[in-house]
């Protein structure tokens, strides 16, 4: 039964490919090879971001931090904290204008009445009221204090002032509540009394918590849960939520000018007569500041805008600025992707949008995805590459290098030659002159039966014809042994040669282990001295912070490794410098630049030993200048190997093509 597929134009609603561990690991390959450390590579990706499988940009921390700074800048540039009381001041000025208008009307009516005594009383009263209004302080708290004892002429102005004072009291009380809870709105006197009970119970619970006693959190929440819609799970979470709100309120006060702050405090003292509630608030604030010093209680912001904001807007702005500060601190100090999981994604989405939240979520999942895919694992608190991850890095490096090669240069990179050997392929072919006569009897007899089936004269015994012969195929045993000598001296990263060279090493290891499993590959790294490396160590290998290019020691170790192996033997050396170090007869490294005569002679003696051991040395010299070129050519004359003077961009092409050409020549020779 054939499958049916339905296609439609992309309209933006279809679900595309999702970001996964393989895509992340592909992006990590270069970082892993260059830094040699999974943790460092992840931090680099975390900082710079990446592309997902759909080509969508995943924002890194650097970009997210820049966006946070712009968000903070916009809020500060568009707002003016003077609006916290400007709207109240404007309302009082309107009341004053209405009162002056009423005074003028009353005086005019009295003067027009014809009553001399009434006119005189009205004039005295008007003069007294106007004098009090003229002498009224300019600050908001002073105006409120004077108007509270002022004898209004206008009943409407008096009612408006009383309503404004009631609203201010409610706002100030609500402000206190907002420092602890976002749930209570339009509080009634009964609500206020209950809030005082809640705060007394809260301070008592806090004291018990500080002493190490059972704070009775469950009983507290059972009675006062409606104050805390976030539904905290424990006393620590509850107190942290309250500390965040109170710190936002403190930041608003800190951000005001000294004059604004003094007026606000005086206004609060005038309108809030409940001293017990104020005391409870002060006690709670002091306790929370001791418990959560990291909330930055002394922080302030420089508002530079011209748009005045009111009480509720100012509190909202402060909470958002506090959230921005906390998120910025988290992103700035995150040492691994898993640390980003602590961010409140809901707040990130509100502050920065869906794209930023999605990027942060995916970055936070990165380590976990790589672990679940089996590419990395935790070892003693540190991420390490698994064998599967090692194979993946090699495959990525090999795929990248092969993608640059044309088919004319490298073909399919698979051996297809067959010949004499002891490994059967369980396949056969018609016999041709010159083939080894390893007859496949079953297939040969079957061919004869098929040929004679239509022959009326056919009889037994069966007659065989050369056309019936079919022989067994066997594979060539074209085993070769290779040691890769990788220059780890400081000049390699300084000249941008290290990453291409290491990528070639990983690609060559993967090629040999997957396509030529009978072959041997050893790895030797060399700088001031040389050392033998395993394939498992290769991803984490980095350059050495020392001077010296000790080819002499590298050739010695490579020759010792190849002495234990069979088949054709070769050394592939990748370097960007001439020999500047060797091992003295006493066993100590000697370094000199420019190269000393004894260093060159010791290196060439080791080349001669390799030549006598039938080890071919193929050298890939990066950015070879005159002296390096001259040394490599001299070495090649002794060894009869080959020299390639190449660049980081085409190093992989040269190494892989040369290796595969060598395998083909071996197959043909076999």
N, C-alpha and C positions, 0 to 999 in steps of 0.2 A: 504494500500500500504506500503510495507516494505521499511525501509530506507537502503541505501547502504553507506558503508564507505570504503575508500581506504587508505591503509597503505603503507608507504615507509620507507626505512632506513634513519636515521638522517644523513644529509650531511653537516650540519652547516648553511644552507641557510634558513631553515624553521624558522618561527617566533614562539618563545616559549612563556611561560607565562611572563607577564610584572609585574614589581614591582607595588603593589597597596596599598591602605590604610589598608586593613585587614592584609596583610603580615607585614606592618610596625608596626601596633598596636600589633600584636602578639609578635614582637620583643621588643616592648616597655613595655610589661606587667610586667616583673621583675623589670625593671627600675622604672616604675610608682609605683609599690608596695614598693620598697625599699626607693626611694627618697620622695614619696608622693607629687610630683610636676611635672606636665606635662612639664613645661619649663625646669626643671632640667633634666628630663628624655630625652627630645629631645636633649639637649646639650650633654648629655652623648653619645647618639646614633650618633650625629653629629661628635663627636670626634673619636669614635671608629669604625664607619661604621657598616655594617650588611650584611646579606645574603638576596638576593631577592628570589622569589618563585622558580626560576630555580636553586637555589643553587649558583648563581654567586655572587662573593664578591663585595660589594659596599664599596669603599674606604672611610674611615673617614678622618677628617681634620688632625689628627695626621700623618697618612700615607701620605696624600697629601703634608703636610708641609715638611716631610722628603724628598719626591721626589723633591720638589722645591729647597731645600738646596743642593741636589745632582746635580740638573740642574745648579745651580749657581756655584757650585764647579767645574763642568766639564768645564764650559766656562772660568773660571779664570785659570784653570790648563792647558788649551791647547793653550792659546793665549798670545801674547806679543805685547803691545802697541807700542813698538819701531818700529814695522813694519809700523806705520802710515807714517813715513818718511824714513824708511830704504830702501823701494823700490825706493824712489826718490834719496836717497843718492847713492844707487847702480848704478842707471842710470847715475848720474853725474860722478861717478868714472869711468864708462865705457867711457864716453865722454872724461874725462881727459886722460885715457889710449890711446884713439884714437888720441888725440891731441899730446901727447908725441911721439907717433909713427910717426905722420906726421912731427913733428919737426926734428926727427932723419933722416927721409927720405929726407927732404929738405936740411939738412946740408950735408948729404952724396952726394946728387946729385950735390950740389954746389962745394964740394971738388973734385969730379970726373970730373967736367967740364973743369978744367985747367985754369979757369978764377980766378986770384988771388983776384981781388977786389970783385967779387961775393962771393968767398969763405969767405973772411973776413966779409962782410956784413951778410952773412948767419950765420956765427959763432956768431957774436954779437947778432943777432936777436934770435938765439937759446938759447944763454946764458940768455938773458933778459926774454924770455918766460919761460924757465925752472926755473929761479929764482922766477918768480911770481907764478908758479905752486907749487914750493917747499914751498913758504911762505904762501900758501893758508890756511885759517883757517880750523880746523877739523870739525866744526859744519856745518850743512846743510845750515843754513841761511847765514853764512859767505861765503861759497862756491858760493852760488847763487849771493850774492852781488859782489864778485870779478869777477866772470865769466861774469856778466852783462856788465862790462866795459873792458873785456879782448879782445885783438886783436888775434883772432884765426888764426892759421896757416892752419888748416884743414877746408875747406868749409863744408865738411860733418859733422864734429863735431859741427860747428857753427849752422848748420841747425837742428841737433839733439837737441842742447841746446835750441834753439828758440821754437822748437815743444814741448819740455818738459815744458818750462815756460808757454806756452799757455795752455797746459793740466793742469798744476798746478793752473793757474788762474781760469780755468773753474771748477776745483775741489773745490777750495776755495769758488768760487761764488756759486757752487752747494751746498756746505756745508751750506752756509747761507740760501739757499732756503730750504734745507732739514730740517732746524730747524723750518720751518713754514709749509711746504707743501711737500707731497710725490708725487705730480703730475707732476711737471715740470722737464723734463730731456733734456739734450743737449741744454741748453739755448743759444739763439742767442742774439746779442746786443739789438735787439728790445725787446726780452723777459726780459732782464735785466732792461731796461728802464721802462717797464710796471710793473716789480716787485717793483721798487722804488716808482712808483705811488701807487701801492697797499699798500705798507708799510706806506706811508704817510697817506693814507686814513684810514688804520687800526689804527695807533696811534691816529688819530683824533677821530675815533669811540670809542676807548678805553677811551679817555679823557671825551667824552660825557657820556659814560656809568658810569664812576666814579663820575661825577657830578650829576647823576640821570636824565640826559636829554635823549631824544629819540636818540639812537645811529645811527639810520638809517641802521639797519642790512640788511633789504631786499634789499635796493638800493646797498649796498656794495656787497652782494652776486650776485646780478644780473650782476654786472660788473666784478667781480673777482672769480666767482664760480669755474673756471677751476683750480685755485690754490689749491682747497680743495675738493678732491674726496670723502672724508667721508660725504660730504653733511650735515654739522651741521645745526641744526634746530633753534638755537638761538645764540646770541653773547657769552653767557657763555660757551656753548659747543665748539664754535670755539676757544675761548681763551684757554680753557683747553687743547684742542688738540695741539695747538701751544706751550703751556707751557710744555707739556710732551716732545716734540721734543727738545726744547731749554734746558730743564733740562738734557736730555740725552747727548747733546753736552757738557754742562757744566761738567757733570760727567766724560766724557772722558778727558777733560782738567784737572780736579782735579785728575784723576787717573794717569796722567803722572808724571814723575820725574820733579823736578824744572828745570833741564837743558832741558828736552824734551819740557816742556811747554814754556820756554823762546824762544827756537828755533822755535817752531810752531808759536808763536805770532809774532816774528820778520819776519818770512817768510811770514806770512799773511799780515803784514804791507807793506813789499816790493812789493808784487805781486798785492795787492788790492789797487789800486790808487783812487777808488771812495769813497771819504771821506763822501759824503752825504749818501751813502748806509750804511757805517759803523756806522754813527751817528744814522740813523734810527734803525739799528739793536740794538745798545746799549740802545737806549731809550725804544724800545719794550721789551728787556730783563729785564730792570729795572722795568718797569711797571708790567710785568708778575710775577716777583719775589715777588713784593708786594701783588699781587692779589692771588697768589697760593703758600704761604709759605710751604704748606704741600708737595710740590713736592721734598723736600729735595735737594735743589740746591747745598748744600755743600757735598753731598755724593760722595764717591770715592770707587774704587775697587782695590784690590791687584792682579794684573795679574801675574801669576807665570809660565806661559808656555813658550815654545820656538818657537812656530809657529808665525811668524810676521803677522800682519793683516794690510791691507791698510785702506784708508780713509773710503770707503763705508762699508767695513767689520767691522771697529771699530764702526761706527755709528750704524750699525745693532746690534752689540753685546751690545752696550750701551742701545739701546731701549729695547732689550730683557731682559737685567739685570734690567732695570727700571720696565718693566712689571712684572718680577719676584718679585721685591721688593713690588710693589703695590698689587699684588695678595697675597703675603705672609702677608702683613699688613691686607688685608681684611679678610683672613681666620683666622688669629690670633685673630682678634677683633670681629668676628661674634658672636653675643649672641643668635641667633636663626637661624634655617634653612632658613627662608625667607630672611635674610640679605645676603645670598649667591647668591641670584638672581642678585645682582649688579655686579657680576663678568662677564667679557667679555668672553663668552664661546669660541669664535673664537680664542682669544689669549691663553686661557687655552689649547685648542686643539693643537695649534701650539707649545706651550712650553712643554706640558706634555703628549700629545697623546689623543686618542679617549677614552680610558678607564677612565682616570682621568676626562675628560670633562663630560662623561656620569654620573659618580659617583656624580660630583658636581651638575649637572642638577637635578638628582633625589633627592639629599639631599635638594636642594633649593625648590623642589616641595612638600617636606614631609608635612610641616604644612598645606599647601593649600589642599592637598589630604585628610588629616585627618579631616579638617573642612568640606570639601565637602561631605565626607562620614558620617558626623553627629556625629563623635566620640569625637571631641573636639570643643570648641567655645571660642571666645574672650569675656571676661567679664572684663570691666574696664581696658582694655589694657593688660590683662593677660589671658593666655590660661587655660581653665578649662575643666574637663571631663564632657561630657553630660550624661544623663541617658542611652542612647544607649551605650556610651563608658563604663559606669559602668557595664552594663550587659555583654559587651564583655570581660572585664577584669575578671569578675567572671567566665564566660564560659571558658576562656583560662586556668584559674587556676584550675577549676574543671576537664577539659579535661586532663590537665597534670597529675593531681593526679590520676585520674581514669586509665590513660594509664599505670600506674605502678602497678595496682592491677590485679590479675588474676581473671578470671571469677568464679573460685571456691570460692574466697573470697567475691566477691561483686556481682556476677551475672550481670543482666542488670539494677539493681538499680531502678526497677519500681515495685510498688505494684500491685499485680494481685488478691489479696484475695477479695472476695465479701461476704456480710452477711447482717444482719439486719441493717436498717437505713432509713432515710427519703429521701435520694438522689437517685433517679432512674437513672439507666444507659441506659434505653430504650433498654435492651437486656433481653433475657429469657434463661431458661435451663430446661431440663426434671426434673420432681420432683424426689427427692431422700428422703428416709426415714430420718427424722430429720430436713429437710428444713422447714423454715417458710412457711405456706400455703397461699402465696400471689399469687393467681391463675391469670394467663394471659388468660382470657376467649376466646379472639379471637384465639389465637394460640391453645388452648386446643380443641375448637370446630373444628378448621381446621384439627387437627390431627385425631379427631374422624371421620370426613367426609372422609379423605383420607383412613383411615383403613376400613371403611364400603363401600367404592365405589365398590368393587368387590363382595360384599356379596349380594346374590339374596334375602335373607330373611330380609335384612335391611329395616327398616320402621321407621316412626316417632311414638312416640317421640324417639329421638336419645338416644342411650345408651352410657354412658361414661365408659371408663375403666381407671384404674390407670395409664396404659401406655400412655394414652392421656394427662395426666396432664403436663402442662408446667407453670412454675412460673416465676415471675419477678425477675431479679437480682437487688440488691441494693448495694451501696458502704458502707463500714465501715467508720464511722466518727472517724478516729484515730488521732484527733488533738492533737498536743503537743506544748508546749511552752518552748523555749530554750533561755537562755542568755549566750552569749559567753563572757567570761572574758579574755581579752588579755593583757598580761604583756607588758608594755611600758617602763619599767625601763632601765637604761643605760646598764645593763649587757646583755640585749638581743642582740643588735648589736655587742657588744664587743665579744660575744661568737658565732656570726654568726647564732643566733637563730631567729632574727627578721623577715627576709624575709620568711622563711618557715612558721612561725606562721601567718603572715599576709596573705600569700597565702591561707592557710587553712581557715582563716576567710572569704576571698572573695569567695572561693569555696563553703563553707558551706552556705553562704548567697545566692549564685546563685542556689544551689541545693534545698534549702527550697523554694525559691521564684518561681522556675519553676516546680519542681516536687511535692511539698507539699504546695500549695498556701494557704491552710487553717491554716497552722502552723504559730506560731509567733517566730521571732528571734529578740532578743535585743542584743545590743553590749555595753560592758563596758570596757573601757581602764583604767588600773591602774598602778601607779608608786608611787610617794610620796603621792599622793591622787588619787582618782578614778573619772571618769567622764563618762557620758552616751554619746555614739556616735550613729550617724545615719548611715544608709547604704551609703548615699551620701557622708558622710565625710570619710568613711573607706579608699578609695584609697589614700587620702591625709594625712592620719594619719601617724605620724612618732614617733620615740621614744622621750622620755622626757630627757633633759639634767640635770636630778636630780637623787639623790640617794634615794632609798626607794622602797619597795615592799609592798604596802598597800592592802593586801587581805581583811582586815577587812572592809575598806570602799567599796571595790569592791563587796563583798558579800551583804553589806547593800543595795547598789543601785540595784543589781540584784534581791534581794528579793522584793524590792519595785516595780520593773517592773513586776515581775511575779505575784504579788498580784492582778494585774488588769486583768490577763489572765486566761483562762480556759484550761481544759485538763491536761494531765500529764505534770509535770514541771521538768526542769533540768537546771543545770548550768554546762557549759563546760569551765573549766579553763585551759589555756595554760600558763605555767610559767617556769622559770629556776632558781627561787630563793625562799628561805624561807621567811616568813613574817618578815620584818624589820621596818614596820611603821604601825601606827593605828591612829584613830581619838580620841582625848581625850574627856572627858565629856564636856569640854569647847568649843569643836568644832574645835580644832587646830590639825594639823598633828604632830605626834611625831615620830622621826626616831632614831634608834640606831642599830649599828652593832658591835658585833653579836646581834641577836634578844634579846630584853629585855623580861623578864617574863611577864610584863603587856601587851606587844604587842601580844605575843602568846595567852595569856588568852583572850584578847579582840577578837582576830580572831576566836578562838574556840567557844566563846559565840555566835558569829554571825553564825557560822556553826550550832550550836544547834538550833538557831532560824529558819534557813532554813530547818532543819530536821523536826521541829515541823510543819512547813508550807508545809510538804510533797514535798520538793524540793530536788531532788537528785543531788549530786555534783560529777561529773566525772572529775578527774584531770589528765592532761597530763603534766608530769614533764620532762623537757629536761635536760639531763646531770645531773641527780640527784645524789648529794653526800650523805654522811651519814646523815647529819643534815636535809637536805630537805626531804630525803626519810623517815626519822623517823617522821617528822611533817606530811607529806602526809598520812602515814599509820595511824597515830593517828586520823587525821581528817576523814579518811575513816571509821574507826571503829565507830565513833560517827554518821556519816551520812548514813552509809551503801551504799555509792556510790562505784565507782570503781576508781582505780588508775592505770595509765599506765606510766611506766618509759621508756621513748623512746628517740630517737635522732632526730635531724632536718631532716635527710634523710627519715625517715619513719613516721614522725609525721602525715602527711596527711593520710597515710594508716590507722593508728589507729583511728583517729578522724572520718573519713568518714565511715569506716566499723562499728565502734561502733554505730554511729548515725543510719545507715541503719539497723543494727541488732535490735536496739531498736524499729525502726518503724515496723519491721516484727513481733516482739514480741507483740507490741500493736495491730497489725492487727489480730494476732492469738487469743489474749485475747479478742478482740472485738467480 
